[in-house]
């Protein structure tokens, strides 16, 4: 709709001009489009997050269940055995799942552990030092000293699975592979293996 407005010129004469009237946008329409845009953007972010969760590498331990971590544990067992000195006797425990840990205040989880015991014929410190040297560099092995003597070993097997080694008795070094607290389901894909000693 047009309205007429008067404009005073410098020579004192009066003239009239026609100016278009501006119709304000309805606040209700603006609000509706704002809600639609925000909803679409939230759905896009949620879809990308889900895709990353399902296909991307784990960024926190809770993204992988006990069942998904089991192959990492088995691989760590094989890696430890490959790194031991030739002829060293060993014993492998069965997988042990303990429940009751807390992922959140409202959600319980489980921990998968396996032990590999080595029985060196020489000093335990020599075994620990040698294992640290022969483990893959990706495991980033670290040797801990007790009174200046190597008696502990820590390593990272990947996917937040840790390896800790310690002298547990004279002539015995135990390496524990631990997944930390994770979702219990899906669980182990197979029946636990009995302990193996060689």
N, C-alpha and C positions, 0 to 999 in steps of 0.2 A: 504494500500500500504506500502511496506517495503522499507527502505533505509539502506544503509550500512554506518557504521561509524567506524573510525579508533580509536584505543585505544593504547596508549604507555605503555608498560609494564616496570617494574623496571629494568629488565636486558637489556634494550635498544632495545629489539626486538619489531617489530611492528606486530600487529595482527589485525584482523578485526572481528567485531561482528555484528550481525544482531539485530536491535532494532525495535520494532513495532512503527509505526507512530501514533500519536494521532489526530483523526479527531475532531475538535471543534464542539460543539453542536450549532445548528443554533439559534441565538438570537430570531428569529421570532417564532420558536417552543416553546421556553421557555416562551415568552410573551403570547402566545396563551393559554398555560396550566395555567399560572398565572391568566389570566382573567377568565377562566372557573372555577377554584377553588374558586376565590373570589366571583363569581356570585352564585355558589352553596351555599357557606357559608352564604351569605346575604339572600338567600331564606330560608334557615333553620332558621336563626334568626328571620326573618319576620314571619314565620309560628308559631314559639314558642311564639312570642309576641302576635300574634292574638289569639292563643289558651288561653294564660294567660288572655287577655283582656275579652274574652267571658266567661270563666269558673272560673277564680280566683276571690278572694275578691277584692273589690275596694280599690285602693291605693290613689286615688284622687277623689274629689267630681264630677268632670266632667265625670267620667266613668259611672255614673248612671243618667238616665233621670228623668224628673219630674214624669212621669208615674211609673217608677221603684221605686222612693222614696215615692210615695203616701202610700203604705202599711206601711212603717216605720212611717210616720206621723200619720196614723190611730192608729197604735199600741201605739205610744207615748200618744195620746189622752186617750186611754183606760187605760194606766198605770197611768196617772195623776189622772184620776177619781178613780181608785182603791186605790191610796195613800191618797186621801182626807179624812178628818175625817168623820165619819158616820153622815149622816144627813145634811152635808154641801150642800147648794144649789149651782148649777153650771149652766153655759151657754156655749155652744159650737158653735163657728162660722162656717160658711160654708168654704170649702177650697177656698182660694183666690190665683189666679195665676197672678203674675205681670211680664210683659215682658220688654225687653229693656236693661237688664244687659248684660255685655260683658264677654263671655268666653275667647275670644281672640280679638285683634283689628279688626278682620275681621268676627267674628262669634258672633251672639247674643244668649242669653239664657233666662231662665225664673226662677222665684222663687215661690215656693209653701209655703203658710203660713196658719196656723190655730190657733185660739185663744181658750183658755179654761179659763173662768172667774169663780172664786170661791168667794163665799160670806160668810165669816166666821162669826160666832156669837160672837167670842172672838177677841182678838188682832190679827192684821194681822201678826205681828212678830211671834206669836205662831204658826200660820198656816204655815208660810214659814219654820220655824225650823222643825216642824213636817213632812212636805212634804219631806224635805231633808233626814230625818231619815227613812221615809217609802219607798222612791224610791229605785229601785234595785241598788245594789252596782255597777253593770256594767254601770249605768248612771253617776257615779262619780259626784253626786250633790255637789255644792259648794254654801255656803251662803255668801252673801255680806252684810256688815254692813254700815249703814248710821248714823253717829253720835253715833256709838256704838249699834245701834238697827238693828236686822235682817230685811232687807227690799227688798233684791234681792236674786234670786236663778238662778244658771246656771247648766245645765246638758247636757249630751251627749247621745242622743237616738240611736246612731249607724248610720253607713253609712253616716257620716258627717251631720246628722240632729241634730240641737241644740235646746235646750229648754231654754228660759229665762223667769223668773218670776219677777214681780215687783208689788209694791203697786200702783195701778192706781187711787184709790179714797178711802175715808173712808169706811171701810167694804167691800173692793173689791180688790182682787189680780188677776192679769191677767198673764197667762202663754202663751207665744207665741212659737209655734213650727215652725221652719224655715229650709228649705232645702238648702238655699244658691243658688247661680246661677248655673244652670245645663242646659243640652240640653233640649229644649222644646219638642222634639219628641223622642219617643212616649209620648203623653200627658197623661192626666188623663184617666184611663180606664173606668170611669163611670161618670154619671152626678153628680154635687156637691149636697151634702145634705143641706137642709135648716138648719138655726140655731136651736139648741135644748136648751131649758131651763128647768131645773127641780128644 
